[in-house]
Amino acid sequence: MPATDWREQPSPGEHERFEAHAAFLATLQQKHARGSSRSRALHAKGTGGLEAQLTVLGELPEHARVGLFAAPKTYRAYVRFSNGDPAVRRDRVADVRGLAIKVLGVGGKKVIPGLEDAPTQDFLLIQTPATPFKDTDEFMGFVRAMQVPALALPRIAMLLGLSRTLKLLQGLKTGTGAPVPSLATLRYYSAVPLRFGACAVKLDALPKTPFVAGPTAESLNAELAARLEKGPVEFDLRAQFFVDERRTPIEDASVVWPEDLSPFVTLARLTLPRQTVDSERGRRLADFVERLSFDPWHAQEELRPLGNIMRGRNVAYRVSTQARGVSKEPDGTETF
């Protein structure tokens, strides 16, 4: 049985800081929306809105049978691939790539007030196993500094100190510097932890399509669409379990949990079935996915987010979704 002595450690006054951060992100969201109500504060550019299935595997170890993973089952799902920038830029621009998964038909009470009975569970992943930022304050300090690029570096150094700034910049380079030939061959990570029953975990989505070196696609959506025209794209959804606060911390999101210390356990298979993206139905589906809210707090209590950055997201996402006027949570009866 993995360790169960994890705990969250909220810092004094953090909720008030989260509110201020969310308000600032809302101004960015409005700025980049340019009159549209649909822009997101971050991950503004969708690079694919698609149908999927999540198949929970049988014979999981006892400690992995939690929430929607408690028993073998295939769920319908929607996925959204995205670029992390708050502005819509060309896919060749270095950026964080994201994979958001909305699983449908999930029972049990959910965390968000007013959506306790929503039949969805979301998982949000990016291409790095940790974030460059320890916590929400570091992240927002960087976001604020980047509003004036010419002064960004000295402002970040003043906030964090030279040593921490250099380490942060190296983390950013590692996470966004490599060309991305295909969204189907990237490995994605939750980067920050979530509760897993009595345990705590980080997740990843391991591609079943082998990586092939090649030029960065001009359009990541078009490259993925071409693959899906030929056949399915698959990922293994896996969990890495908390060991101890020193080596697998809950609150410090910049620490990579060592795989040799805590190997991943495969929970489910995420399948994007063969589909025609560039069709009338495919475009209606993509438009529907863009209007959804993907939020890690759309979660069963036993799979709720953990840690400072996740608590900060809880405030920021509420503000963002209200500004966007997002669609209600889907129930799987949608047709396109």
Residue pairs with C-beta under 8 A, 6 or more apart in sequence:
1 62
1 63
2 63
2 199
2 241
2 242
2 243
2 262
3 199
3 241
3 242
3 243
3 244
4 198
4 199
5 244
6 193
6 199
6 200
6 242
6 245
6 250
6 306
7 245
7 250
8 250
8 251
8 306
8 307
8 311
9 250
9 251
10 308
10 311
11 308
14 136
14 308
14 311
14 312
15 311
15 315
17 136
17 137
18 136
18 311
18 312
18 314
18 315
18 316
19 315
21 136
21 137
21 140
21 312
21 315
21 316
22 315
22 316
22 318
22 319
22 320
23 319
24 140
24 143
24 144
25 41
25 42
25 140
25 143
25 316
25 319
25 320
26 41
26 319
26 320
26 323
28 41
28 86
28 143
29 39
29 40
29 41
29 86
29 320
29 323
29 324
30 323
32 39
32 44
32 86
32 87
32 88
33 39
37 323
37 324
37 325
38 290
38 291
38 324
39 324
40 86
40 320
40 324
41 86
41 316
41 320
42 84
42 85
42 86
43 82
43 83
43 84
43 85
43 98
43 100
44 82
44 83
44 85
44 86
44 87
44 88
45 82
45 83
45 85
45 88
45 89
46 80
46 81
46 82
46 221
46 286
46 289
46 290
47 81
47 82
47 83
47 91
47 97
47 183
47 220
47 221
47 224
48 79
48 80
48 81
48 183
48 220
48 221
48 224
48 225
48 277
48 286
49 78
49 79
49 80
49 285
49 286
49 287
49 288
49 289
49 290
50 78
50 79
50 80
50 81
50 228
50 272
50 275
50 277
50 285
50 286
50 289
51 76
51 77
51 78
51 79
51 272
51 273
51 275
51 285
52 76
52 77
52 78
52 79
52 101
52 270
52 271
52 272
52 273
53 74
53 75
53 76
53 77
53 270
53 271
53 273
54 74
54 75
54 77
54 101
54 103
54 237
54 268
54 269
54 270
54 271
55 72
55 73
55 74
55 75
55 268
55 269
55 271
56 68
56 69
56 71
56 72
56 73
56 74
56 75
56 267
56 268
57 72
57 266
57 267
57 268
57 269
58 72
60 69
60 265
60 267
61 265
63 197
63 198
63 199
63 241
64 196
64 239
64 265
64 267
65 71
66 196
66 197
66 199
66 302
66 303
67 106
67 108
67 121
67 196
67 197
67 300
67 302
67 303
68 75
68 103
68 106
68 121
68 300
68 303
69 267
69 268
75 103
75 104
75 105
75 106
76 103
76 104
76 105
76 332
77 101
77 102
77 103
77 104
77 270
78 101
78 102
78 104
78 288
78 289
78 292
78 330
79 99
79 100
79 101
79 102
79 270
79 272
79 289
80 98
80 99
80 100
80 102
80 289
80 290
80 292
80 294
81 97
81 98
81 99
81 100
81 183
81 220
81 221
81 224
82 97
82 98
82 99
82 100
83 89
83 91
83 93
83 95
83 96
83 97
83 98
83 220
84 95
84 96
84 97
84 98
84 126
84 176
85 93
85 95
85 96
89 95
90 218
91 180
91 216
91 217
91 218
91 219
91 220
91 221
92 216
92 218
94 176
94 177
95 176
96 126
96 127
96 128
96 175
96 176
97 126
97 127
97 180
97 183
97 186
97 188
97 220
98 124
98 125
98 126
98 127
98 188
99 124
99 125
99 126
99 183
99 186
99 188
99 205
100 122
100 123
100 124
100 125
100 294
101 122
101 123
101 124
101 125
101 205
101 237
101 270
101 294
102 120
102 121
102 122
102 292
102 294
102 298
102 330
103 120
103 121
103 122
103 123
104 119
104 120
104 330
104 331
104 332
105 119
105 331
105 332
106 119
106 120
106 121
106 300
107 119
108 300
108 301
108 302
109 116
109 117
109 300
109 301
110 116
110 117
110 118
110 120
110 121
110 298
110 299
110 300
110 301
111 297
111 298
111 299
111 300
111 301
111 304
112 118
112 295
112 297
112 298
115 298
115 329
118 298
118 329
119 329
119 331
119 332
120 298
120 329
120 330
121 298
121 299
121 300
121 303
122 294
122 295
122 296
122 297
122 298
122 299
123 190
123 203
123 237
123 296
124 190
124 294
124 295
124 296
125 188
125 189
125 190
125 191
125 203
125 204
125 205
126 175
126 188
126 189
126 191
127 175
127 180
127 186
127 187
127 188
127 189
128 171
128 174
128 175
128 189
128 191
129 189
129 191
129 202
129 204
129 256
129 257
130 171
130 189
130 191
130 253
130 254
130 255
130 256
130 257
131 139
131 171
131 191
131 192
131 253
131 254
131 309
132 168
132 169
132 171
132 172
132 175
132 254
133 139
133 142
133 168
133 253
133 254
133 309
134 252
134 253
134 254
134 308
135 251
135 252
135 253
135 308
135 309
135 312
136 308
136 309
136 311
136 312
138 160
138 168
139 309
139 312
141 156
141 159
141 160
142 156
142 168
144 155
145 151
145 152
145 153
145 155
145 156
145 159
146 152
148 155
153 165
156 165
156 168
157 165
160 168
171 254
179 215
179 216
180 186
180 216
180 217
180 220
181 211
181 212
181 213
181 214
181 215
181 216
181 217
181 223
182 209
182 212
182 217
182 220
182 223
182 224
182 227
183 220
183 223
183 224
184 207
184 209
184 223
184 224
184 227
184 233
185 207
185 209
185 210
185 211
185 212
186 207
187 204
187 205
187 206
187 207
188 204
188 205
188 235
189 202
189 203
189 204
189 205
190 202
190 203
190 204
190 296
191 202
191 253
192 202
192 253
192 305
192 306
192 307
192 309
192 310
193 200
193 201
193 202
193 242
193 250
193 305
193 306
193 307
193 310
194 200
194 201
194 202
194 203
194 296
194 299
194 303
194 304
194 305
194 306
194 310
195 301
195 302
195 303
195 304
195 305
195 306
196 239
196 241
196 302
196 303
197 302
199 241
199 242
200 241
200 242
200 250
200 306
201 239
201 240
201 241
201 242
202 239
202 240
202 257
203 237
203 238
203 239
203 240
204 237
204 238
204 240
204 264
205 235
205 236
205 237
205 238
205 270
206 235
206 236
206 238
206 264
207 233
207 234
207 235
208 233
208 234
208 235
208 236
209 227
209 233
209 234
217 223
221 277
224 233
224 277
225 276
225 277
225 278
225 282
227 233
228 272
228 273
228 274
228 275
228 276
228 277
229 274
229 276
229 277
230 274
231 274
232 271
232 272
232 273
232 274
233 271
233 272
234 269
234 270
234 271
234 272
235 269
235 270
236 266
236 268
236 269
236 270
237 266
237 267
237 268
237 269
237 270
238 264
238 265
238 266
238 267
239 264
239 265
239 267
240 257
240 259
240 262
240 263
240 264
240 265
241 262
241 265
242 248
242 250
242 257
242 262
243 257
243 261
243 262
247 255
247 257
247 258
247 261
248 255
248 257
248 258
248 261
248 262
249 255
250 306
250 307
251 307
251 308
253 307
253 308
253 309
275 282
276 282
277 286
281 336
284 336
285 336
288 327
288 334
288 336
291 326
291 327
292 326
292 327
292 330
293 317
293 321
293 324
293 326
293 327
293 329
295 313
295 317
295 321
296 305
296 310
296 313
297 304
297 305
297 310
297 313
297 314
297 317
298 329
299 305
305 311
305 313
305 314
